Amino acid sequence: GHDRVSDEARIAYGFESELKHQDDQQAIASLQVGSGLAFQNRLVCLEQPCDDDTSHDQFSPVVADINVQLGGEKSLQASWAWLPNRNLVDNGSLTWHYSHGPHQLIDLSYYYKRLSDIDTKGKHTVDLGVISSLGPRLQVLGGMAYNFFGHHPEKSYVGFNYERCCWASRLM
């Protein structure tokens, strides 16, 4: 939860399930879901009003994380947080990951964060990240993120990574 002084009377609960290949026991898919139940409101807040517009909700957000292997090199990951007291999705993400060896990676992600009393901007962001090998020790890195709520890029970078047996150097 958001409590930083541990004055909540709350119980957390959750479950996890995993589907595995029968032959090698490698995970095909996994699901984790959890939440919490408060028996009383927090007594301490770091800021007045409290630092989060959900601080007096009886139920914590219901959070879920799903991971699916789409083959040896591809995977899909989704996260989601729902506010049961308000029937609202608080935030979520969806990420597609492709990996062809340790130095050939592509990640494409979408992130959502709702507007709130504290964060009046919210977010709808698409993020792309790439690592590609230029040789046995040299990789090029690149990425960018664009915020559709703010209509602007949030970050962009390009750089190089050099690795040797015991050290690595990165120029961004």
N, C-alpha and C positions, 0 to 999 in steps of 0.2 A: 504494500500500500504506500501511501504518500507520507505516513507518519515517520518522523525522524527522531522522535523521543521515546517511542515504544509505550505510549499510553493508551493504545487501543485494546479493547476487548473484542477480539476477532478470531474466527476460525477459518482456515484455508482448506480447500479441498480440490481434488483434481484426479484425472486419470490419464493413462497413456496406453496406447495400443500400437502394435507393430506387426506388419505382415512381412514374412521372410520367405526367400526361396527355399524349397524343400531340400535341394541338393547341397548348397554351400552356406545356408543360413545368412546370406547377405540380405540386408533390408531392402524391400521393394517400396514400402510406404510406411509412414508412421503418423500418428495423430496424438497430440497432447491437448487437453482441455482443462482449465482450472478457473477458480473464482474464490471468493471469500464472503463471509457473512459477519457483519458487525453487530455486537450486542448493545453498544452504546456509541455515541459520537465521540470523536477525539476531544481531548481536553486542552491540547496545546497546538497552536498553529505558529509557523515561522513568521507569517505576515498576516496583517489584518486588512481586509477580510482574509480568510484562509486561502492558501496558495493554490487551491484547485477548486473548480466549481463542482466537483464530485465528492468533496471532503465529508459531507454529511449523508451520503447515500448509504443505505443499509447493506446493499450488496456491492461488492467490488466488481469491476468489469469482468465479464466472462471472456477469457482469452483462449485462443485456439492457435495451434501451429500444426501445419500439415506439410510433410515432406514426401515427395514421390520421385523415385528413380525412373527415368524414362528410357533407360538403356545404360550402358556402361559409362557414357560420357556426358549424358544430359540429365538434369534434374529440375524439378519444379518445387518451389517452397512458397507457402502462403501463410500469413499471420493475420489475425483479426482480433479486435477487442470490441465488445458490445457492452453498452451500459444498460443493464436490465431495468433499472429504476426509471430510465427515460426513454427506453426503446429506441436508442440511437447507436449507430456504429461510431465508436470513438476514433479508431484508426485501423489501418490495414495495410498490407503489402503483398505483392506478388512478384516473385523473382524466378527467372529462367536462367539456369547456369549451364554452360557448356565448357568442358575441360578435355583437351586432347593432350595429355601429358602434363607435367608440372609447370610448363612455361607457355602454354597455349590456352588462354582462358577468355571467356566472354560472359559477362553478367548483364542482364537487362532486367530492370526493376521498375515497378510502379508503387508509389507510396501515397497514402491518403491519411490526412489528419483533419478532424472536424474543426469547425469554428467553435470557440468556447468563450466563457467569460474572461478567462485569463489570456488565451491566445486568440486574438480577434482576427488573425489572418488565415488560419487553416492552411492546408497544403494539398495540392495534387502535383506530384513530382514524378518525372520519368528520369531514370538514372541508367547510364551505360558505362561499363568499364571493360577494358581490354588489356590483356598482356599477351605479347607475341615474342617468340624467341628470334633473335638475330644471329645466334650462334650458341655454342655450348655454355657460355657464361654470361652472355649479354641479352637482355630483354628490353623491349620498348613497352612503356605503360601509357595508357591514355584513358580518359574518362570525362564525362560531363553529366550534369543534372540540370533539368529545366523545370521551373515551378510554373504551372499553368494558372494558379490563383494570382500570383504576382506578375505574370507575363514577363519573366526574366530568367536568365540562366543563374543557377545557384552556385555552381562550381564548374570549372573545367581545368584539366591538367594534362600535361604530356611530360614524359620523362624517360630516363633510362635506368636500368638496374644492372649492376655488374656483380657477379658472385664468384667467389673462390672458396676453397675448402673451409676456411674458418672465419670468413668475413664477407660482408656485402657492402656495396656503396650504391646510393641512389641519388640521381640528379633529377629534380623536378622543375 
